[in-house]
């Protein structure tokens, strides 16, 4: 069903239709969209080409996951950071 839906949307866009696509599936966003709007808590962070906006989104997600890991598993985070520093020396 999903593949059939995506094919229909691609065809619709090729024929000049406009679609507002909301999602977290970055491959589909890149495939379907010519322009992407990145929203964060109701605020526009970036508008632009799919590759650039998806890159910003992925960096934001990684940053937030890192913050959550540090907040919820501090000891493991500290050990990981120590290992990183030692590997750099």
C-alpha positions in Angstrom: 0.0 0.0 0.0 2.8 2.4 0.9 4.6 1.9 -2.4 1.4 2.4 -4.3 0.7 5.6 -2.4 4.2 7.0 -3.0 3.9 6.2 -6.7 0.6 8.1 -6.8 2.1 11.1 -5.0 5.1 11.2 -7.4 2.8 11.1 -10.4 0.6 13.8 -9.0 3.6 16.1 -8.4 5.0 15.4 -11.9 1.7 16.6 -13.3 2.0 19.9 -11.4 0.1 19.0 -8.3 1.2 20.4 -4.9 1.5 18.2 -1.8 2.1 19.0 1.8 4.0 16.0 3.1 4.5 15.8 6.8 6.8 13.1 8.1 10.0 11.8 9.7 10.9 9.4 6.9 13.8 11.4 5.5 14.2 9.3 2.3 10.6 9.9 1.4 11.0 13.6 2.1 14.1 13.8 -0.1 12.3 11.8 -2.9 9.0 13.7 -2.9 9.8 17.3 -2.0 11.4 20.1 -3.9 11.3 22.4 -0.9 11.4 21.4 2.8 10.3 23.4 5.8 11.9 22.2 9.1 9.7 23.0 12.1 10.8 22.7 15.7 8.2 23.2 18.4 6.1 25.3 16.1 9.0 27.5 14.9 10.4 27.5 11.4 14.1 26.6 11.6 15.0 26.3 8.0 13.4 26.3 4.5 15.3 25.0 1.5 16.5 22.1 -0.6 15.7 18.7 0.8 19.3 17.5 1.2 20.3 20.5 3.2 17.3 20.7 5.4 17.4 16.9 6.1 21.0 17.3 7.1 20.0 20.0 9.6 17.2 17.8 10.9 19.5 14.8 11.3 22.0 16.9 13.2 19.3 18.2 15.5 18.0 14.7 16.2 21.5 13.5 17.0 22.1 16.4 19.3 18.9 15.8 21.2 19.5 12.1 21.5 23.0 12.9 22.9 21.4 15.3 25.4 18.9 12.6 26.4 21.5 10.0 26.8 23.6 12.3 29.0 20.5 13.2 31.1 19.3 9.6 31.6 22.5 7.6 31.6 25.1 10.0 32.9 27.7 7.4 34.1 27.7 5.6 30.7 27.9 9.0 28.9 30.9 10.0 31.1 32.6 6.7 30.4 32.0 7.0 26.6 33.4 10.6 26.7 36.5 9.5 28.6 37.1 6.8 26.1 36.8 9.3 23.2 39.3 11.6 24.8 41.7 8.8 25.4 41.4 7.7 21.8 42.2 11.2 20.6 45.4 11.4 22.7 
